[in-house]
């Protein structure tokens, strides 16, 4: 994952990465929820 390498030069990428992880985890939770319903 190249974004991890660019964080020292581009600190804002860390925020982008966190935001992406939050959105991604929400999608995973929703998918699991849909499977259980």
N, C-alpha and C positions, 0 to 999 in steps of 0.2 A: 504494500500500500504506500504509494509515493507521498501521500499527504503527510504521513508521519515524519518523513525525512525533511519536508519543507517547513515544519513548524518552527524550528529555531530561526529561520530567516523571515518567516511570515506568521507571527503570533496569532493573527486573526484566523488562520487555518484551524487552530485549536478550537475556536468557537464554532466554526463550520462543522468540524468533525463531531463535536458534542451534539450539535443540533441534528446532524445526520443520524447519529446513534440513537437519539431520543425518538426521532421520527421512525427509524427502522424498528426499534423495539416496540413502539406502539403498533406498528403494522403486524409484527409477529404476535403480539398479544391478541390483536383483533382476529388474526387468522386462527389462533388456537381457540379463541372463544367461539368462532363460527363452527369450528370442527366439533366442539362439545355440545352445541345446541341441537 
